[in-house]
Amino acid sequence: MGILLLFCSWALLGSGSLFLWFLRNKNVTHLIGTVTVLLSSLFTLGGALWVLIGGKPEEFYLPWNVPFGAIYLHIDLLSAMFLLVLSVVGGLCALYSYGYFSSEQNHRALERYWLFYFGLFGGISLVFTAYNGMLFLLAWEGMSIASFFLVFHEYNKEEVRKAGWVYLIATHGGTAFLLLLFGILGSDLEVCDFNAFQYPATVATPIFILACIGFGTKAGFMPLHVWLPEAHPAAPSPVSALMSGVMIKTGIYGLIRVISWSEGGIPLSWGILCIGLGSVTGVLGILHALGKKDLKEILAYSSIENIGIIGMGLGIGLYGMSRSLGIVALLGFTSALFHVINHGLLKSSLFLSAGTVLHATHTRNIEELGGLWKKLPKTGALFGLSSFGISGLPPLNGFVGEFTLFLAVLSLSLQGRTILDILMSFVVLIALGFIGAGSVACFTRLFGVVFLGEPRKEIKVRVVEGGTWIIPLYILGGLNLVLGMGSIGIAPLVFGAVVSTLPGIDYHTALDTVRILRQTLFPLGVLGLIFLSLAFLLSRIWNWILKRRSIGTSPTWDCGYILPSSRMQYTASSFSQPILRLFRRLLHPTEFFSWEGNIFPRTASYAYTMYDVIVRIVYEPLFRTITKIATRIHGLQEGRNQVYILYIALTLIILLVMFLGGIP
Amino acid sequence: MEHTLLNLVIVIILLSNIRLLNTSRIPVMIVSVAIQGWVIGILPLLLHWERFQFTLLLITLITVTIKGVFLPRLLNRSMQQAGVIREVEPFVGPTLSLLIGLFLLSLSFWITSSLRSSLPEGLFFIPVLALFTVFNGLFLIVSRKKAITQVIGYLTMENGVYAFGASLAIDHPFLVELGVLLDVWVGVFIMGIAIYHINREFDHIDTDKLSTLKH
């Protein structure tokens, strides 16, 4: 039945894309596109819920004459978990697109948008259900290409084209490693079905490294993250939301699948590798998010940071598995999956609100924004809520994953016997603490600069807060709150997905872990509820007090000063300056600082620019070397006929001499 | 008698190659390549005298006419049309060309001696000179600038290929040779026309200046 519902969803997408050919009216096209995605996301939701609630995996098998291929679909709890996120986020992003593109005049552009949106949605859901290597790679490519075209949507802008190419190159680089991975996995097989994949310990580490590179490129592990801060700002906001919320999680899904095929134990190095990758990604991600000034780029770096948290969860899980600490392993993987769901919802809601801001002000540069809460109160409130959540503060859902990860780390340090155990738990604890503090700072800065204070530049704000602009945000915000406090409600589903996927979990450990989760997540929800009702009560009391007094309004930061100016506020740059100063050695911001006068400056100014550390340390030297070699080789291409003929003649003569001289 | 003639042919091929290498006057080169064409044209007749057939005579006639008469005349005409009679400033000067020619000759000796076991009895110098002629043609193409000299190099190379085929005398090599000959004829014909037009467009036929077209 679950499979059937998914087939319905694909059939809808397929017929919808056919339908788009025949429509000549752009309003109809737009409506049909939105409704198609909404319906098919409902079907996907139904299918996922059917499997999750029924708890029974479903299969569909059809032979296929493509070599190594078979049309093998399989929804287990893990797939269903990811499909759930996809259906919610994908549907809501489509709904948001209805408002976002309502003023689009170009019929072709709309047609293209919806066609590739269908492709992306269908591609991701096929990635989550495909159970054959060939089919999986096909779906993976379809997903990548559809998302490339969506990133390319505003292709008449130079920066969009550049971002699009960066994304295309990165994603295909990743796919190349996946091809290699599946090639090794299926080398002895006639049909590369996932359930036939099992690899012995001898090739395990190469396979895991290939998977880390291939899937890590999509997920955005550093140093493979470079496409995210390029592609997310360039893409239309609903697309960034879908890509950041769901598509990058396909990398995590793939990694978990690869882990589940391991036979005969997991080496200790995997966990260490994953923890290292995750903590570096998280820490560097949040530092970059703190330094950047482009609204959507900040969100992209925050996605990288959260992928880092998920990576640490996987790492702790792997480490626990290899040390046969069952509870640690289960808690680690559960935290990763929790964070996949919660980050998907939070980040898509942030990107959608960023879309509203972008649409209202036509700028992504946060130095030019300010005081938007007065103009866009609902969007502002929901952006604030999601910022709260993504900073990992209770009672929102961003906290749940990190909390579970803390639990895993704590039980590792309690049960650990070796120095390495303690070291690993320390690394994760420190990284997680750093990331938590960093993301609070980052989102305080982002929210404060964009929504609070006064506008920093005269910008005509188009107020768009009705209908489909705000409904998806409300739904996502509500889900974030509900999942934050009712995490105990979805814990069995997440936990079930973990237990059913990982090899070699015994019953008692699972039971113990369930007990730990119940003992912690339930009070967490209750405390959240109490906190929320207290806050609500306080706000009522506050309103009641204020009712008796007269309320005057004056500009923000007025504070008795005679000539308040918007230039008196903290700017995004001045907010991050102390933190950048602290990490100057690592981040290397180029700072412009001027100060005239003594203690009382007559003029002072501060500005900085900052590039990606990894680009600076890894990619720029790499590409510079490649260019240097290429330039040197380029000398061979002389442009003279004579020289080319000389090359050919010399090659032939040397080959002849080698052959006759008996040199092999 | 036969043997003496064959030796004479060998010497003429060698000398014409050397002459091609160390001269920069194009009329001389054309004459050398024409003589080479004559000699190489009658080579099959000399080598397969005992198996004389009418077709052999026909092939010899055709080859000699094309290699020894038509192509040189065509080259002469192109030369006069282009008004180029000297190869000025080649990449490799005449003396050095001669030294490289010596090296190429010894290379041909070495290659042929490694091939000796698969060669027909009593034939050693013909394949050596055939290879030398091929290398010589290639060298002329590489080291000279004027388009017309390169055509001459191309012709020389073809002469070498023809001589090699004739000396090995595998059953019906001449059919293949005729095909090659046709190609060369068409090639030289087209090059002649092209040289004329290049000259008219650019006022020179220096092929190394064509490299400015790549930008």
HADDOCK unambig.tbl for C-alpha pairs under 7 A between the chains (distance, minus, plus):
assign (segid A and resid 639 and name CA) (segid B and resid 211 and name CA) 4.78 0.50 0.50
assign (segid A and resid 639 and name CA) (segid B and resid 214 and name CA) 6.61 0.50 0.50
assign (segid A and resid 640 and name CA) (segid B and resid 208 and name CA) 5.54 0.50 0.50
assign (segid A and resid 640 and name CA) (segid B and resid 211 and name CA) 5.46 0.50 0.50
assign (segid A and resid 642 and name CA) (segid B and resid 141 and name CA) 6.40 0.50 0.50
assign (segid A and resid 642 and name CA) (segid B and resid 142 and name CA) 4.28 0.50 0.50
assign (segid A and resid 642 and name CA) (segid B and resid 143 and name CA) 6.74 0.50 0.50
assign (segid A and resid 643 and name CA) (segid B and resid 142 and name CA) 6.45 0.50 0.50
assign (segid A and resid 645 and name CA) (segid B and resid 142 and name CA) 6.28 0.50 0.50
assign (segid A and resid 646 and name CA) (segid B and resid 142 and name CA) 5.78 0.50 0.50
assign (segid A and resid 660 and name CA) (segid B and resid 114 and name CA) 6.55 0.50 0.50
